[in-house]
Amino acid sequence: MSSITKLAGQTMWYGASSIAARFLNYLLTPYLTAQLSGPAYGEMTIVYSAIPFLNVIFTYGLETAYFRYVQKKEHEEDVYNTATVSLVISTFVLTGLMLILRQPMADLLRIEKHPEYITWSAFIIAFDSLSALAFARLRFENRPRKFAFIRVAGILVNIAITVYFLSFCPWLAKNHPDSFLLKFYNEDIGMGYVLIANLVQSIATFIFLRKEFLSFKWKFNKALWKEIMIYSMPLIIAGFGGMINETFDRIMLAWWSNAPTEDAVKIQVGTYGACYKLAILITLFIQAFRMGAEPFFFKSAQGDNPQKVYARVMKFFVITVCVMFLVVALYIDTWKHFIQKKVYWEGLGVVPILLFANIFLGIYYNLSIWYKVTNKTMAGAWITLAGAAITLVINYLFIPRFGYMACAWATFACYGTMMVISFKWGQAQYRVPYAWKKLVAYMVIVVLLYFIDQLFLKAGLNIWINRGFATMLTLAFIIFVLNIERKEFSKLPVVGRFLA
């Protein structure tokens, strides 16, 4: 159990900083939905759907490859130098291409009046990419304090700049129009200040990481680079398909929605984007888990019987996300107030679907270790492409009729399919003794509890009675699991003493 405790510690240190950063960013949702009009928030959603998509191309799997090869090579410096030189050169080339093609890209994203959004996005992606390996090195060297400081400091800078331009400057322009603080303010930029704030954050993060970044030497091991590329190229395909599954649905919604006007289309995109963020607890935990789990899994692969460790990790992961599902889905009337514009509340029906879709995604991330430790990364590419095909087909066929609801079910079907394929394929290639029947039972139980709660709500009782019933269901599930898994939980430091 010490290995599980170790992973929990890594998830806490590296992941908690990501959770804090993402949660601080999440707090901007009620602010931005209040500050920006429906079409403007929709445009922002479209742009932020494209940025992760391009991030995959800019980093081309180098983080995962770094963790893989730093375990095998005698000199970590050789791996870091070669990967960083490759990343610097490719970042300059790709950024230049984005700047040249900014108008065609703006046309493709249906923000043709704002090619400057592409310019700012290009520099955001460039600085984030240059920071990627420096962050990976901090994780490899177990330097959580600096990692946490940089992640949180960056998002605090973002929030400060956003509030300054979207709230303070408009107030200043109205009450003190001659103030020198308005020298760099232009009210016509509007939503663009969200991107500008993000760009300042990315630059600040890069500056904070300058010591790690500048520690590389211009030494390039061509043979090692070829080996890394063979490993990471399929990860590009997997990441590319993953972004189609994860963010591209908002762009497809803008393309294929049958809303009567352009503004109505962007309001639909904004509604879906705002409600998608209510799946934040599970999304944040998955992000936290990945930050700690990736280096942990590769290190565990060098030990005795790593499959047993992976199975235990999966069990605790599924239990955790099931509890999180109940915490969000059963209290949706509370969480919805993070969305300030009530017009977006009509999309709340997608939240439980997206929550469970993200549970599937988290399980898939756990399962994906089989092809990473066996160097069969092309399998990950094929699995993700299968998911991308499902996403594209369902959205193309059903968005015109069902709008963003089609996007939610496409996400559910995509991640569910990827999870099943990876499990079946992985068990044939690299068997791990997952307690899959028990884990499926836990997921079925939380779905049943959700429907029981929905039936209870139809009685139309007081909101506090409804919340009390939801709390009772959540606690009942937790107590049930603690009893079933008493032997496993009794080995944990804090919970174990409670159970004893």
N, C-alpha and C positions, 0 to 999 in steps of 0.2 A: 504493500500500500504506500510505501515511501515514495515511489515513482508518481503515484496519483497526487500525493501531497505536493511533490515538487512541481508538477504541472499546474496545480492549483495556485501555487505561489507565483509561478511565471505568468499565469493568466492574470493574477491580481496585479502584479507590478506592471507588466507591459500592456496588458489589456485594460486595466483600470484607467490608465492614462488615456487610452483610446476612447473608453467609455466616457470619461470626463470631457474630453475634447468634443466627441460627437454629441454628447448630451448638451453641452453649452451651445453648440451649433444648433441643436434641435430646439433650444429655447428661442431661437430666432424665428421659428415657424409661426407662432402666434403674432410676433411683431411684423414679419414680412407680409403675412396674409392680411394684416390690418393696414399696412403702409402702401402696398402695391395694389393696383386695380386687378380685376380678374384676368384680362389679357396680358398685363405685364407679368403677373405671377406665373401665368402659363408659359410665357417666353423664357422666364428664368428656369422653369422646370425643364423645358426642352434643352436649353444650353447645358444644364447640369446633368442631363441624361447623356449628352454627347461627350463630356469631359472624361468620365471614367472609361468610356469606349476607346478614346484616343490614348489614355494613359497606358492601356494594355500594349498598344503598338510602341509607345515610347520606351517602356521598360522591358518589353519582350522576354518576360520570365526570368530575368537575371537574379531577382531576390531568391526565388526558390532554388535556382541553379547554384547560387552562392552557398546557401545552406547545405546543399548536397555535396559540393566539391570541397568545401572547406573541411569536411569530415575526412576526406580521402587524401588530401594533399598534405605533404609534410610542412610546407611553408604557406601559411594563410596569406601572407603578403602577395605571393604570386597570383593567387586567385583574385584577391581584391584589386590589385593593380590592373590585371588584364580586363576584368569586368568593368572597372571604372573608365579606363581608356575607351573601351568599346561604347560605353554609355554616353560619354561626353561627345564623341564624334557623331553618333547617331542622333543625339538630341539637337545638335546644331543643324544638322541636315533636315530633320523632320520639322523643326520650328520654322526654318526658312520656307519649306514647302507649304506649311499652313498659312504663312503670311502672303505668299504668292497667290494661293487659291482661296483667300478669305471670302471673296464675293460669291464664287460658286458654292462654297460650303454654307454660307449664309442662306443662299437660295434653297439649297437642299433641306435645311432645317426650318425653312419657312420663317426666317427672321431676316428676310432680304433687305429690310430698311436699316439693319444694324450690323454691318460687316465688322464694325469695331468690336463687337462682342467676340468675334472669332480671333481678332488680334489679341485682346486681353486674355482669352482662353489659351491661346498658343503659349504665351509667356507663363501663365499659371502652370500648365502641363510641363513646360520645360524645367522650371525651378523645382517642381515636385519630383520630376524624374531624376534630376541631378541629386536630390536629397535621398532617393530611395535606398541606394546601397550604403550610404552613411548611417541611415536608420537601421538597416539590416546588421551592420557591424556593431552598433550599440547593443542590439539584441544578442548577437553571438558572443560578445564580450561580457554579457551580464552587467550592463550599466543602466539599471532601470531608472535611477533618479534623474539622470540627464535626459533620458528618453522621455520620461513623464513631463519634465519641465518644459522641454521644447514643444511637445504636442499641445499641452495646455496653454502655454504662452502664445503660441501661434493663433489659436482660436480666439483667445482674449483680444489679441490685436485685431482680428477680423471683426469681432463684435463691436469693438470701440470705433473702428473706421466706418462700419455700416451705420451705426447709430448717429455718428457725427454728421455724415452726409445726408442721411434720410430724415433725420429729426432735428438735430441742432442747427444745421445750415439753413433749412427752410424757415425755422423760427427766427434765426438771426437776420435772414434776408427780409423778413416781414417787419421786424422791430428795429433793426440796426443795419440798414442796407449799405452803409458806408464802411462797415467793419472790414479791417484787413484780413480777417479770418475767412472772408468770402472770396479771396483772390483766386483760389483754385476750384471754386464751386460754380457749376453750371446746372441749373434746374432741369434743363432739357435732357441731361444724361439719365436721370431717373433710375430705372432698374440697373443701369450700367454700373452704378456705384456698388452694387452687391459684388459684381465681378472685380471691380477695382479693389475693394476691401480684401477679396480673396487673393488677388495678386500681391498686395502688400503682405498678407499673411505668408504666402509662399516664399517671398523674398526674405522676410524676417526669419522664417524657419531655416532657409538655406544659410543665412548669416550665422545663426546659432550653431549650425552644423559645420561651419567652415573648417574647424580644426580636423574633424574626421574626414571631410571631403578632401582637403588639401594634403592629407597624409599619404595619398597615393603617389606613386612614382610613374613617370612615363615609360614604363616597361611593359612590353606587350609580348606575351607568350603565344605565338601563333598556333602551335599544336594544342595547347590548353584551350584557347579560344574556340577552335573547331570542335573540341570535345564538349565544351559548354554549350555551343550553339546546337549541336545535335541533340543535347538533352533539353534545351530550352525552347527550340523552335515549335515543337508540338504544344508547349505551354502557351505560346502566342495564340495558336489556333483555339486552344481551350479557353484562354482568357478572352479572346475575341468573341467566341460563341457565348461565353459566360456573360459578357456585357450585353449581348443581344437579349439574353434571357433576363438580365437584371435591370437594365435601364432603357433599352431600345424601345420598349413598349410605349413609352410616353411619346417618342418620336413617331412611331407608327400610328398612335392615336391621333396625332396632329395631321398625319397624311390621310387617314382613311375614315375619320369621323364624318358622320352625315349631318352634323350640326349645321344649321342654316346659314350662319355667317362666320367670318374668320374670327371675330371676337368670341363667339359662342364656342368655337373649336378650342381656343386657347383657355377659356374658362373650364371646359371639360378636362383639358390637360392639367390645369391648376388644381381642380377638384381631386383628380386621381393622385397627383403628386403630393398634395397635402395629406390625404387620407393614407397614402402609402407610408408616410412618416410615422403613423400611429403604430406601426409594427416595430417601433424603434427599440423596445426592450430586447426582443429576440435578435434583431439585427445587430445591436450593440454587443450583446453577449457573444454572438457568432464571431464578430470582428475581434473581440477580446480573446476569445478562444483561439482563433487562428494565429494571432500574434504570439501567443505562448506556445501553441501546439506545434507549429511548423519546425522550429529548431529542436523542440523536445522529441518529436517523432523520429527525426533523423538521428539524434543522439541515442535514442532507445533502440534503434535498429542495430546498433553495434553491440548491444548487451545480450543476455540470455533470455530466450523466450519472449521477445518483444510482442508477439501476437497476443499473449495474455494481458499485457499492459494495454494494448489498443482496445481490447474487448472491455476492460474495466472503464477506460476513458469514455467509450461510447455509452456505457450504461449510465454513468453520472451525467453525461451531456444530455441524453434524452430525458432523463428525469428533470433536469434543470429547465430545459426549454418547455417541457409540458407544464410545469408550474408557471412559467412566464406567460404561456398562452392563456391560462386561466386568469392571471393577474390583469392582462390587457383586455381579453375578450369579454370577461364578465363585468368589467368596469368601464365599458366603452362610453357610457354617458358622462363619466368624469374625464376621461382622456380627450374627448372631443373638444373640450374647452381650450385645448392648445391651438385649435384652429379658430381664429377670431371671426372670420367671415362665415356666417351661418349658411350662406349659399353653398358652401363646400360640404356641409354636413349631409347632404343628400347622398354622398358617396360612401358613407360609413359602412354600408353593407359589404364593401370589398375587404374590410380590415380582417375579419376572422379567416377569410380565404387566404389572404396574403400572410397572415401569421403562420398558418399551417404550411404554406408553401416555403416559408423561410425555415421552418423546422426540417422539412425535407432537404433544403439546401445545406443546413448545418450537418445533417447526417451524412450527406454526400461528401462534405469536406473531410469528415472523419474517415469515410470509406476510401477516399482518394489516396490515402497513404500507400496502398498496395502498389499502385503503378509508379509512385515517386521513388519508393525505396528499391524497386526492382528495375528501375531505369526504363520502364515501358510507358513513357509519357505520351506516346502517340495514342495509347488507349484513352487517356484523359481527353485528348483532342476529339476522338470519335464520339465519346460519350457526350461531350459538351455540344458538338455539332448536331447530334441527334436531338438534344434539348432545344437548340436554336431552331431547328427545322419545325419542331412542334410549336414553338412560340410564333414563328412567322406564319405558319399555316392557319393556326387558330385565330390569330389576330387579323389576318387578311380576310378570312371568311366571316368573322363574327363582329369585328369592330363596327362596320357600317350599321349593323342591326342592334347590337347591345352596348356599344360604346365602351367605357372603361371597365364595365363588368367582364367583358370578354378578355381584357388585358389581365385581370385578376385570375380568372380561371385558366388562362394560357400559362401564367406563371406557376400556378398550382400543378397543372399537368406536366409542364416542362421539368420542374424540380423533382416531382414524384417519379417520373420516368428515369431521369438521370440517377436517382437514388437506387432504384430497382436494378437498372442495368449494371451499375458499379458494384452493387452487392453480389449479383450473380456471377459476373465476370471475375471479380476479385476473389471470390471464394474458390473459383476453379484454378486461379493462378497463384494465390498467396492466401491460404486459408487462415482466417482469424475466428476464434470461437465466440462470436457475438451471441448473446442471449436474445436472438431476434424475436422469438415468439413472445417473450415477456415484454420486450420493448414495444412491439406492435400493440400488445394489450394495453399498455400505458397510454399510447396515443389514442386508441379507440375509446378508452374510458374518459379522457378529457373532452373528446368530441361529444360523447353522450352527456357529460356534465354541462357542456355549453348549451345543448338543445334543451335540457331540463331547465336551465336558467331562462332560456328564451320563452318556454311555456309558462314559467312562473311570472314573467314580466307581463304576459297577456292579461293577468288578473287586474292590472291597473292599480296596484297598491302604492303606498308611500315610497318615495325614492330611498329612504333610509331602511325600510323593510327589505327592499330589493337588494340593497348593498349588503345588508346583514345576511340574506340568503346566499348571495354570491360568496361572501366570506366563509360561510358554513361549508359550501361546496369545495372551496379551495382548501380549507383546513382538513376536510375529510379526505381529499386526495393525498395531501401531504402525510397525514397520519397513516393512511393505507400503505403508501410507499415505504415509509419508515419501518412499518411492521414487516412488510415483505422483504425488504433489503436490510433488515436489522444487522445481519452478520457483516455486510459490507460497510454500512455506516458506522458501526461500532468501532471500526478501525481508524476513523477520522479523528483528528485532535479534539475539536470542540464538540461536534455532534455526538461523537462516540462516548464522551463522558456523560452527556445528557441521557443517552439511551441506557448506559450502564446503571 
